[in-house]
Amino acid sequence: MRSLRASLARSGGTRRPCLRLPDGAVVEEGDYIRLLLGGLTTHARVVADASGLLLRGSYDNRRLAREPRDGENRFTEWCETHDRGPGDAVELDELDPGFCYGLREPGERVVYDVPRRPNQSLHHIASNLGE
């Protein structure tokens, strides 16, 4: 496991926080990742802006990460629970590069239950059905 220092920022013109990903994160724009938030496994989509890669939210499943207006933003809830906001630093733990990451406050110790990657053939079929 590798820990990366990340920061919270504002998401566009809104007051909601987003997670600014550090340069060392093994992700690309358009990727969907698992983000572990205090024992909760969520799904997030990696997006880009002029400053780099970021997560605007995390949701209960991949469909909600794709269509965020339909679900609760668990990342925003995590930020409120931990009293974190734009400008604050967080630790992004790279648990399975490109697939699963954990988020925690700096100095906090966390034991993660890392989900297994989905079967690739089943994942491919499910992706085709969603298009």
C-alpha positions in Angstrom: 0.0 0.0 0.0 1.2 3.5 -0.9 -0.2 6.7 0.7 -0.4 9.9 -1.3 -1.1 13.3 0.0 -4.2 14.7 -1.7 -6.2 17.9 -1.1 -9.8 19.0 -1.1 -10.9 21.8 -3.4 -14.1 23.3 -4.6 -16.1 21.6 -7.3 -16.5 24.2 -10.0 -18.7 27.1 -8.9 -20.4 25.1 -6.1 -19.5 25.1 -2.4 -19.2 21.2 -2.5 -15.8 19.8 -1.9 -14.0 17.6 -4.4 -10.9 15.5 -4.1 -7.9 16.8 -6.1 -5.9 13.7 -7.0 -2.1 13.9 -6.6 0.2 13.5 -9.6 1.3 10.1 -8.5 -2.1 8.5 -8.5 -2.4 5.6 -11.0 -5.6 6.7 -12.6 -6.7 8.4 -15.8 -9.6 10.6 -16.8 -12.8 8.5 -17.3 -11.7 5.7 -14.9 -14.2 4.4 -12.4 -12.6 3.5 -9.0 -13.7 2.2 -5.7 -13.2 4.7 -2.9 -13.3 3.4 0.7 -14.7 6.0 3.1 -14.7 4.9 6.8 -15.8 1.3 6.1 -18.1 2.2 3.2 -17.2 1.1 -0.3 -18.2 3.8 -2.8 -17.8 4.3 -6.6 -16.3 7.4 -8.1 -15.5 8.6 -11.6 -12.1 10.3 -12.3 -12.6 13.6 -14.2 -10.2 16.4 -15.2 -10.1 20.1 -15.2 -7.5 22.7 -16.0 -5.6 21.8 -12.7 -5.5 18.1 -13.1 -7.5 15.0 -12.1 -10.2 15.0 -9.4 -13.2 13.2 -8.0 -16.3 15.3 -7.7 -18.1 12.7 -5.6 -18.5 9.1 -4.7 -21.7 7.1 -4.8 -23.2 3.7 -3.8 -22.7 2.1 -7.2 -21.1 2.7 -10.6 -24.4 3.7 -12.2 -24.8 6.5 -9.7 -21.2 7.6 -10.2 -22.0 7.9 -13.9 -25.3 9.7 -13.2 -24.6 11.6 -9.9 -27.9 13.5 -9.8 -29.7 10.3 -8.9 -27.8 9.5 -5.7 -26.3 10.6 -2.4 -22.8 12.0 -2.6 -21.0 9.9 0.1 -17.8 11.9 -0.3 -19.6 15.1 0.7 -21.0 13.2 3.7 -17.5 12.0 4.7 -16.2 15.5 4.5 -19.0 16.8 6.7 -18.5 14.0 9.2 -14.7 14.6 9.4 -15.1 18.4 9.3 -12.9 18.6 6.2 -13.3 21.2 3.4 -11.6 22.9 0.5 -8.0 23.6 1.3 -7.6 20.7 3.7 -5.2 17.8 3.2 -6.2 14.1 3.2 -4.4 10.9 2.8 -5.3 8.8 -0.3 -4.2 5.2 0.2 -3.6 3.3 -3.0 -4.9 -0.2 -2.1 -5.1 -1.7 -5.6 -3.7 0.8 -8.1 -6.2 1.9 -10.7 -9.1 0.1 -8.9 -9.4 0.8 -5.1 -8.3 3.7 -2.9 -9.0 4.5 0.7 -9.5 8.1 2.1 -8.5 9.1 5.6 -7.5 12.2 7.6 -3.8 12.7 8.0 -2.5 10.8 11.0 -5.6 8.6 11.2 -5.0 4.8 11.2 -7.5 2.8 9.2 -7.8 -0.9 8.5 -9.4 -1.5 5.1 -11.5 -4.3 3.7 -10.4 -4.2 0.1 -12.9 -5.5 -2.4 -11.8 -8.0 -5.1 -11.7 -6.9 -8.7 -14.8 -8.0 -10.7 -14.4 -10.9 -13.1 -13.2 -9.2 -16.3 -15.5 -11.1 -18.7 -18.6 -10.4 -16.5 -17.5 -6.8 -16.2 -17.2 -6.5 -20.0 -20.7 -7.9 -20.5 -22.2 -5.5 -17.8 -20.4 -2.5 -19.4 -21.9 -3.4 -22.8 -25.4 -3.6 -21.3 -25.0 -0.2 -19.7 -24.3 1.5 -23.1 
